Amino acid sequence: MNRILILCAVLVSTMSAVPLTYNNNAWYSGLDPYLVGKRENFMIQGVTVDAVKDANGFTGQFQAVLKFNYGGETPSIGNLSTINPYSFNSNGVTSMLHASDLFFKQSGVLRYGVPLVDHGGPGNINGKSVGIGVFDDGDLYQIANGIQTLTSTQFLTNGTNPSLFGNGRTVWLTSDSANPVAMQTGTTQITFNGLCTDNNNGCNQAEYTVTLNMNGAPIQGSAWYLFLAGISNGTITPYFTGSTCGNDLLDAAIPEPSTWLMLSCGLGAILFRARLRN
């Protein structure tokens, strides 16, 4: 049995990073109690993340692929900011909704954010300040040192019931600095897959695919290396809402691949030992 456990440890230490996919259980089903409006609007199919490895370890490349419905009616390929905002009307109150940022959690706390579109700068939305920082799409920012988050509640028009919009869900980055510093630069590529037209049965495909790519030197101990390691072992996980109203949420964690392997090996060793006794 000791030999089996040693072999497991060796396998875990030499495992290559593999893409991890996080699926939204509410996709297709409308189970999310905060989902308001057409069933296919704002639905998030899933997020796949990959800290790429080769025989020498991390290459420094990171990729995330998001599949979701925006809820807008004008198809567009390019930056999501070119899509017309979705006019959401509730009891005569209209909110203009835009795509949200992608966030990452660590130990249950939001630690990182990636804007899918350029945004920020002096100004306000619905009378609420959005800070003075300008964020570039595709860049990874650490939520620290003046870089903070805005919630769906802060985007609501006056008189709107927050409980209908995913009360308090994190949706955007903001900063009290005019030039927030990115931890790692990156790019986004956006593909339109086709509009959803079935209002009765929901949509069986994601209208939009957003591919995020970053590449930096994987220096051991650096903030970028620690981010890649967290993505690889599943301790850093994505958090994504469908729009600034916070409708439909993907917020899940899965056991890291090495944990699954160790559990499988441990179970195998127990069964092997039990068989020897018999």
Secondary structure, 3 states (H helix, E strand, C coil): CHHHHHHHHHHHHCCCCCCEEEECCCCCCCCCCCCCCCCCCCCEEEEEEEEEEECCEEEEEEEEEEEECCCCCCCCCCCHHHCCCEEEEECCEEEEECCCCEEEEECCEEEEEECCCCEECCCEECCEECCCCEECCCCEEECCCCEEEEEHHHHCCCCCCHHHHCCCCEEEEEECCCCCCCCECEEEEEEECCCCCCCCCCCCCCCEEEEEEEECCCCCCCHHHHHHHHHHHCCEEEEEECCCCCCCEEECCCCCHHHHHHHHHHHHHHHHHHHHHC
